[in-house]
Each structure stands twice: as structure tokens, then as C-alpha cells.
Amino acid sequence: MFDDFEQRRIHAGDAEIFVCRGGSGLPLFTLVIPDLRGYGESTGLEPDSEHLGYPKRAMAQDIVEVMSALESEQFLLAGHG
């Protein structure tokens, strides 16, 4: 499905985020599809019973760092649940 997308790993704080990117133009026309820290191909802290290494603020900061590494200081964000 994403065979023609660029794949790379970006260090973000204490996680390494796996990202697929494809398309052209500003983000949301260029798709940036990261695995959240600790999920899929991304790494993160060892899981703990209180999930201290996985607060929403840390995961949001990971995305800011990913987009900065991709030289996209402004971007739109869409998610799903």
C-alpha cells in the first residue's frame, strides 16, 4: 500500500519514530505517516504499568520533532481513533 513512500527513522527525545512519507506539497498533501513511540516500527521506553513513558504530551512532542526533521515547521494534523 505504501510501497512508493519514503521510509525513515527520526530520533525524537527518548524515542525513535518510524515514518512513511509520500506525495507532494505541504503536509496533508504530502502524507507523513508516523508510528507512535513504542508502536509498529518505532521504539520508545520500556513499557511500565503506569505508562509514564507514553504521555500524550510526549507523543505530541515526537511529532513536532519529526516534522522539524522533515523541514516542515508548519503542518496540519489528522488522526484517527
LINTA-V206508 format. One record per backbone hydrogen bond with DSSP energy under -0.5 kcal/mol. NH is the residue of the N-H (numbers start at 1). CO is the residue of the C=O. Records with the same first field share a line. If there is no record, write none. Layout:
NH = CO  CO
This chain:
5 = 2
6 = 21
8 = 19
10 = 17
12 = 15
15 = 12
16 = 43
17 = 10
19 = 8
20 = 33
21 = 6
22 = 31
24 = 29
28 = 30
29 = 26
30 = 26
31 = 22  29
33 = 20  31
34 = 32
35 = 18
39 = 36
42 = 39
43 = 16
51 = 48
54 = 51
55 = 52
59 = 55
60 = 56
61 = 57
62 = 58
63 = 59
64 = 60
65 = 61
66 = 62
67 = 63
68 = 64
69 = 65
70 = 66
71 = 68
72 = 67
